[in-house]
Amino acid sequence: MAKGTLKDEVKTFIVQSLSCFDTPSVVVEAVRKEFGATITRQSVEGYDPTKKAGSNLAEKWRMLFEETRKTFLEDTATIAISHRAVRLRALQRMADKAENQGNMVLASSLLKQAAEEVGGAYTNRREITGKDGKDLPTPVSPVTIFQLPDNGRV
């Protein structure tokens, strides 16, 4: 299907999907399910201004792509899995299912992952302090270096 024959609603969907890093194959399938339209991966690539195929994309679609990409990168709050509670609930469901199926190795692995999640292992916030939150002691050089006498040796 050529670019000109797609409705603006479908074009908007394609541009926004690509700007959220969906692959052309994923977009083709999503367009088929959502709109019942059959398109090719190559035609989808024409709506991605970061690709050579999309170098002649109209300004209207280029601006939509850039705005959507910027919002997508800045707003992770709208992505469910970015929240710890959502991840823990999913891990809980998986661990329950694994245990009910007798897969104790997987259940154990999921329990460990949940413990790491709660313990902050999957965050980039780290605070290194001494006991009871006090400052770490300044390290003392364990070796004192003395100047040895020359004694005429070379």
Secondary structure, 3 states (H helix, E strand, C coil): CCHHHCCHHHHHHHHHHHHCCCCHHHHHHHHHHHHCCCCCHHHHHCCCCCCHHHCCCCHHHHHHHHHHHHHHHHCHHHCHHHCHHHHHHHHHHHHHHHHHCCCHHHHHHHHHHHHHHHCCCCCCCCCCCCHHHCCCCCCCCCCCCCCCCCCCCC
